[in-house]
């Protein structure tokens, strides 16, 4: 887990994102290693609920 600053765009809280970006100092929170991805560096995301939904589906499939 890492603090990230998505300047000019919204990522829902708790979302899992696949991004590239630059790491730098966060003047807004004083943290040294803040990830700063640009919108074109986002490769995909899923809501926070997806991993648990996937786990439940896998359990159902294993019971068949």
C-alpha positions as CSV (number, residue, x, y, z in Angstrom):
1,X,0.0,0.0,0.0
2,X,1.2,3.5,-0.8
3,X,-0.2,7.0,-0.6
4,X,-1.0,8.3,-4.1
5,X,-2.1,11.6,-5.6
6,X,-4.5,11.3,-8.5
7,X,-4.4,15.0,-9.6
8,X,-7.5,16.0,-11.5
9,X,-9.3,12.6,-11.4
10,X,-11.2,10.5,-8.9
11,X,-10.4,7.0,-7.8
12,X,-13.0,5.6,-5.4
13,X,-11.6,5.0,-1.8
14,X,-10.3,1.5,-1.4
15,X,-10.1,0.8,-5.1
16,X,-7.4,-1.4,-6.5
17,X,-5.5,0.3,-9.3
18,X,-2.9,-0.8,-11.8
19,X,-0.8,2.3,-12.5
20,X,2.7,3.5,-13.3
21,X,3.9,6.9,-12.1
22,X,6.6,8.9,-10.4
23,X,7.3,8.8,-6.7
24,X,8.1,12.1,-4.9
25,X,7.6,14.2,-1.8
26,X,3.9,15.0,-0.9
27,X,3.7,18.6,0.2
28,X,0.0,18.1,1.0
29,X,0.8,15.4,3.7
30,X,4.5,15.5,4.3
31,X,5.1,11.9,3.1
32,X,8.3,11.3,1.2
33,X,7.1,8.4,-1.1
34,X,3.8,9.6,-2.7
35,X,3.0,8.0,-6.0
36,X,2.0,10.6,-8.7
37,X,0.4,8.8,-11.7
38,X,-1.0,10.7,-14.7
39,X,-4.3,9.6,-16.2
40,X,-2.6,8.1,-19.2
41,X,-0.6,5.9,-16.8
42,X,-3.6,4.1,-15.4
43,X,-4.0,0.6,-16.9
44,X,-7.1,-0.4,-14.9
45,X,-9.0,-0.5,-11.6
46,X,-11.6,-2.4,-9.7
47,X,-13.8,-1.4,-6.8
48,X,-12.8,-2.4,-3.3
49,X,-15.5,-5.1,-3.2
50,X,-14.1,-7.1,-6.1
51,X,-11.5,-9.2,-4.3
52,X,-14.1,-10.5,-1.8
53,X,-16.6,-11.2,-4.5
54,X,-14.0,-13.1,-6.4
55,X,-13.1,-15.2,-3.3
56,X,-16.8,-16.0,-2.8
57,X,-17.1,-17.1,-6.4
58,X,-14.1,-19.3,-6.1
59,X,-15.5,-21.0,-3.0
60,X,-18.8,-21.7,-4.9
61,X,-16.9,-23.2,-7.8
62,X,-14.8,-25.4,-5.5
63,X,-17.9,-26.8,-3.9
64,X,-19.3,-28.0,-7.3
